[in-house]
């Protein structure tokens, strides 16, 4: 746990391992009691997401996803009211969230805190922000955050890719579509599977063309699978940029993905 002061208030940020042990009621209590310094008037999570917002990922996107999932009729109403102006649409969504009654608002906070801990980029923002505060007291280190003590061969390939992806995105080297696709692919990679299918993996990433072919052939069938909604996975319908899934696929930077994959996957066999 990380403990620090903001004015006269104390903020206590749980590590990922500590958070995953909590049930839903305990998570809500965690937000209310540990992450809500009175001097700020907002949760620490909200402040961190505001401070680090990239323009494509942040609090507006989380609340957009929440409203579309749990209040679809209200979401469609807001979309119809402001179909083109993203900023005004986000403002209406924020107003709706703020006006929720206690039980519904607690459910929204549960969704928010789960999103932050589920998404590695958001969780890194949270810990980075905590460590930058005056008066920080760190009672212990999250085992998941001790990666710098590992050797390169000990770090899972999915973790290496996640770091590379985050760095590229934060430095504006890849767009949002590439970041989303890249992250989902990385989450699905397992070291043992790579080792078992070495030749197949090396062949798939041998060129930009073969890599792109594998990505397209892997993602296109998802459009037809029962229970799989690529629009939900990649937030395509929530974006004003893409008219359909093909436009999304065409906007992916296959060259940079293939280059990073090629470098990191090959390390597994050296």
N, C-alpha and C positions, 0 to 999 in steps of 0.2 A: 504494500500500500504506500502511496505517496501522500504526504500530509504537508500543507503549507497554508500561509495566511494571506487573506485579501482584506485589507483594512482591519476591522475588528473581527472578521469572520474566518472560519477555518474550512478549507476544502480538503476532502479525503477521497483520493482517486484510487479505486481498486485496480489491481493488475488483472489481466485477462483471465488468468487461472482462478483468481478469487471470484471474479464476476460470473464465470461459467458454473460455479457451485450454487448460485442463488436461484430460488424459484421466482415466479413472476411477481408475487407480492413483495418479496425481498428486494427485487430489482427496482420496483417503484419506490420503496422506502429508501433505497440507496440514493436515488435521484433527489427525493425530497429532503433527506436529512444530511447527505454528504456532499451533494453537487449543486446546492442552491444557496450561494452566499448572498445574504440580504443586501449588501452594499451594491451588488450588480443589478439586482432586479430581474435576473434571468439565470438559467442553469449555466454551470461552467461549460457544459457541452455546447450550448448555443453560442456562447462567447467564442469558444475555440473554432467552431464551424464558421462563424462570421469572420473571424480574423484570418482564416486560411482559405476562404472560398476562392476557388480557381476560376469561377465563372461558369463552369460546367458541373462541378461537384460541390455540394455544400448543403446548408440547411433548406433552401428553397426546393432542391431536388428531393430531399427526404420527405418534406411535408407534401410535395406533389405526389409522390408515390403512396404516401399514407392515405391521402384523401381519395385517390383513384381506386385504392384497394378496399377501403372501409366505408367510404361515402360516395359511391359511384354516381348517384343521381346528382348530388351537390357538385361533384367534380365536373359532370357534363354541363350543368347549369353555368358554372364559372367559365368553362371553355367556350360556351356559346356566347357569353357576355363579353369575353375578351379573347377572341380566337387568335389575334395576331400579336397583341402586346404582352410579351412574356413577363415584364416587370409588373404590370397592373394585375395580371393573372396571379402572380405570386403574392401580391399584396392582399388580394381577396382571399387567398388560401390561408395566409397568416391570420387574417381577421377571423376567419371561421375557426381556426385552431384555438385562438385566444378566447373565443366565446364559448367553448365547450364546457359543459358542466363537470363537476369534480370527477365522477367515475369515468366519463368519456375522455376527459383531459389526462387522467392517469394512464388510460390505455394508449393515448398518443405518446406520452412520455416513455412508456414501455417500448413502443415501436422505435422511438428515437434512440434510446440507449442500446437496444439490441442492434440497430443498424450500425451504430458507432463501433461496438465491439465486434460485430461480424465482418466489417469492412476494414481490412488491414490499414488502408491509407488513413481513414478517420481515426483509428486507434493510435496510430503513430503520431498524428497531429495532437491528440489528447495528451499523450505522454511527453512529447516535445514541449508542449505549452506548459505543462506542469513543471518540468525540469528547469524552465526559464524563470520561475518565480522566485522572489526573495523570500527567505524564511522557509525554504523547502526542508522538510524532514523526510527522509526515505527510510522506511523501516526495514524493507527488504527488496530484493530485485526479482521481478517476474522471470521465471525460468525461460519463458519464450523470448525474453529480451536480452539474453546473454549470448546472442549469436556471434558477437565480435570475439568471443573467447574460443569459438570453434575453429578448426582448420577448414580450408575450402572444401576438402573432400567430405567433411562431416555435414556440411550444410546441404539440406535437400535441394534438388534441382528446382522444385516449385518455389522455394524460398529465394533462391538466387534470381529466378525470373521475376518474382514479385518485387524484389529490390530494384532490379533493372527497369522494370515497367514504371514503378513509382517515380524513379529518378527522371526517366524520359518525359513522363507526363508533367511533372512539376516544373521541368525546364522547358516545357512547351515544344518538345521535339516530336510528340505524337498527339493526335487529336483525341477527342472523347471516344469516338467509335473504336479506334484502335486500342485505347486503354481498356475499355469494357471487354472487348473480345479477347485481348491478350490476357487479362486477369482471369477470365473464366477458363481459358485453356490451361493456364499455369496451375490453377486450383485442381485440375483433373490429372495432373502429371504425378506419377509415382516412380521413384528411383528403380524399384524392382521391375516394373513393367518396361522401363526404358532398357534395362539390362537384358531382359528376356527377348525383346524385339529390337535388338541393336541395329541389325542391317536394315530393317524396315524403317526405323526412325531416321537413320542416316540418309536413306534414299529419299524419304519424304522432305527432308530439309536441305537436300543437295543443291537446289536452285530456287530462285524466287517463284518460277513458274510451277514447279512441283509442290512447293509449300502452299501457294495460293490455291492450287487444285485441291489439295487435301483439306484446306480450311473451308472452301466452298462446298465440297462434297460432304463434309461433316456437318455443316450448318444448314444447308438447304433442306435436307429431309426433316429437320425439326419443325418446319412450317406445316408439315402434314401429320406429324405424330400427335396422337390423342394425348391430351394432358400437357402438351408442350406448347408454350406460346412465346415465340421469339420476340414478339413485340413487347411482352412483359419483361423478358430477360434483358433485352438491350434498350428498353425504354424508347423504342422507335416512334410509337404513336404519340409520346409526350414531347417529341422534338419537332421543331418547325423546320428542321433541316432536311429530313428524309421523308419522301412521299411513300416509300415502301421498302421492303427488306433488301431488294436488289440495289437500291441506292445506298443503303447502309454498307453492303458488302463492297460496293465500288469505292467507298470512301476509306476503306481500311488501307493502312500503309503496310502492304505485304513485304516490301523490301526490307524495311527496318525490323519487322517481326522475324523474318527469315534470318537476318544477320545475327540478331540477339540469340535466337534459338540455336542457330548453328554453332555459335561460340560456346554457349553454356552447355548444350547437350554433348558436344564433342569432349568437353572437360571430363565427362563421366567415364570416358574410355581411355584417358591418358594415364 
